[in-house]
Amino acid sequence: MHKFGDLVAVVGDSIIVVALALFGGFALLNPDRLQSYYRGLYERHSLIRTWPFSGLVLKPWYVLWLRVGGVLIWGFAAVGAYAIWLHLRH
């Protein structure tokens, strides 16, 4: 039997895993929309332009970087889902 605190932690972790999977999927399947959103932020806000590496959104390979990041985020989500499954099995 699991304690109540364990179940709350599992629910919280599950929410994080689902959010990671959704964002990773969006970055992997729709990187052009993310790039245009980030380019708009870069053009509208002068404070963002002062940040280090903020000019990366203007590079042509930024879409590839978003896709690779989406795959890595999906990997983190898969590891988290496996950890939750192991915790519930125990």
C-alpha positions, 0 to 999 in steps of 0.5 A: 500500500502506498502512502498519501505523500507517495501518491501526491508525488506520483501525480506531480511527477506525472504532470511534469512528464506529460508537460515535457512530452507535450513540449518535446512533441511541439518542438519536434513536430512544429519547430517553425512555429516556435522559431517564428515566436522566438524571432518575434520576441527577439525583434520586439523586446530590446532586453531580450537582444542583450541576453547572451546567445539570443541571436541564435533564433536568427540562425538558419540551423535553429530549427534543427536545434529545436528538433534535437532538443525535442528528441532530448526532452522526449527522452527525459519524459520517457525516463521519468515515465519509466521511473514513475512506473517502477515506483508504482510497481514497487 
